Amino acid sequence: MAQANIDYSFKILEEILMLKKFNSREEVLALASKMVEIAKKNPKCSPAILESYKEAYNKLDTLSYDEMNEIIGILSSYND
């Protein structure tokens, strides 16, 4: 079960980074934090999904803005 959560956290991380054009690392983290808060308040959100959102935030928090943009570039190349 933990492996599925880790994989889903990467999907959430990707979705966050691809959501819009960000101007700073702080902007990415603010959105990710807001998504964690929304998941916490949603009674339909399972504990496993909530943990995936938290893990996605933690992963983003380890990245620099340049690294985030590098990931966005890689993900964008798959969408072309």
Protein Blocks (a to p, Z undefined) as FASTA:
>chain_A
ZZmmmmmmmmmmmmmmmmpccfbfklmmmmmmmmmmmmmmmmklcfklmmmmmmmmmmmm
mpcfklmmmmmmmmmmmmZZ
